[in-house]
């Protein structure tokens, strides 16, 4: 291929201003405060933690740091 090469793409169902996206972050974590995994569920849903593979119990999770959709999304537009 010779330059210039253009790439076009289309996003569907990407609403960065949707309420669920905007509310999914932990301001304490973004300030640098370490929080235990069980306390992250209220602010960070749906990306607050993953099940612990070493413990089959459903209530034990490993926290995602930083948690939330805001901290874990990247758009390169």
Contact map, one row per residue, 1 for C-alpha under 8 A:
11101000000000000000000000000000000000000000000000000000000000000000000000000
11111000000000000000000000000000000000000000000000000000000000000000000000000
11111000000000000000000000000000000000000000000000000000000000000000000000000
01111100000000000000000000000000000000000000000000000000000000000000000000000
11111110000000000000000000000000000000000000000000000000000000000000000000000
00011111000000000000000000000000000000000000000000000000000000000000000000000
00001111100000000000000000000000000000000000000000000000000000000000000000000
00000111110000000000000000000000000000000000000000000000000000000000000000000
00000011111000000000000000000000000000000000000000000000000000000000000000000
00000001111100000000000000000000000000000000000000000000000000000000000000000
00000000111111000000000000000000000000000000000000000000000000000000000000000
00000000011111000000000000000000000000000000000000000000000000000000000000000
00000000001111100000000000000000000000000000000000000000000000000000000000000
00000000001111110000000000000000000000000000000000000000000000000000000000000
00000000000011111100100000000000000000000000000000000000000000000000000000000
00000000000001111100110000000000000000000000000000000000000000000000000000000
00000000000000111110110000000000000000000000000000000000000000000000000000000
00000000000000111111110000000000000000000000000000000000000000000000000000000
00000000000000001111111000000000000000000000000000000000000000000000000000000
00000000000000000111111100000000000000000000000000000000000000000000000000000
00000000000000111111111100000000000000000000000000000000000000000000110000000
00000000000000011111111110000000000000000000000000000000000000000000110000000
00000000000000000011111110000000000000000011000000000000000000000000000000000
00000000000000000001111111000000000000000011111000000000000000000011110000000
00000000000000000000011111100000000000000011000000000000000000000011111000000
00000000000000000000000111111100000000010011000000000000000000000111000000000
00000000000000000000000011111110000000000000000000000000000000000000000000000
00000000000000000000000001111111111000000000000000000000000000000000000000000
00000000000000000000000001111111111000000000000000000000000000001110000000000
00000000000000000000000001111111100000000000000000000000000000000100000000000
00000000000000000000000000111111100000000000000000000000000000000000000000000
00000000000000000000000000011111110000000000000000000000000000000000000000000
00000000000000000000000000011111111000000000000000000000000000000000000000000
00000000000000000000000000011001111100000000000000000000000000000000000000000
00000000000000000000000000011000111110110000000000000000000000000000000000000
00000000000000000000000000000000011111110000000000000000000000100000000000000
00000000000000000000000000000000001111111000000110000000000011110000000000000
00000000000000000000000000000000000111111000000000000000000010100000000000000
00000000000000000000000000000000001111111100000000000000000000000000000000000
00000000000000000000000001000000001111111111100110000000000000100010000000000
00000000000000000000000000000000000011111111110110000000000000000000000000000
00000000000000000000000000000000000000111111100000000000000000000000000000000
00000000000000000000001111000000000000011111100000000000000000000001000000000
00000000000000000000001111000000000000011111111100000000000000000011100000000
00000000000000000000000100000000000000011111111100000000000000000001100000000
00000000000000000000000100000000000000001001111100000000000000000001100000000
00000000000000000000000100000000000000000001111110000000000000010011100000000
00000000000000000000000000000000000010011001111111000000000000110011000000000
00000000000000000000000000000000000010011000001111100000000011110010000000000
00000000000000000000000000000000000000000000000111110000000011110000000000000
00000000000000000000000000000000000000000000000011111001010111000000000000000
00000000000000000000000000000000000000000000000001111111100111000000000000000
00000000000000000000000000000000000000000000000000111111000000000000000000000
00000000000000000000000000000000000000000000000000011111000000000000000000000
00000000000000000000000000000000000000000000000000011111100100000000000000000
00000000000000000000000000000000000000000000000000111111110000000000000000000
00000000000000000000000000000000000000000000000000010011111100000000000000000
00000000000000000000000000000000000000000000000000100001111110000000000000000
00000000000000000000000000000000000000000000000000000000111110000000000000000
00000000000000000000000000000000000000000000000000110010111111000000000000000
00000000000000000000000000000000000011000000000011110000011111100000000000000
00000000000000000000000000000000000010000000000011110000000111110000000000000
00000000000000000000000000000000000111010000000111000000000011111010000000000
00000000000000000000000000000000000010000000001111000000000001111110000000000
00000000000000000000000000001000000000000000000000000000000000111110000000000
00000000000000000000000001001100000000000000000000000000000000011111001100000
00000000000000000000000111001000000000010001001110000000000000111111101100000
00000000000000000000000111000000000000000011111100000000000000000111111100000
00000000000000000000110110000000000000000001111000000000000000000011111110000
00000000000000000000110110000000000000000000000000000000000000000001111110000
00000000000000000000000010000000000000000000000000000000000000000111111110000
00000000000000000000000000000000000000000000000000000000000000000111111111000
00000000000000000000000000000000000000000000000000000000000000000000111111100
00000000000000000000000000000000000000000000000000000000000000000000000111110
00000000000000000000000000000000000000000000000000000000000000000000000011111
00000000000000000000000000000000000000000000000000000000000000000000000001111
00000000000000000000000000000000000000000000000000000000000000000000000000111
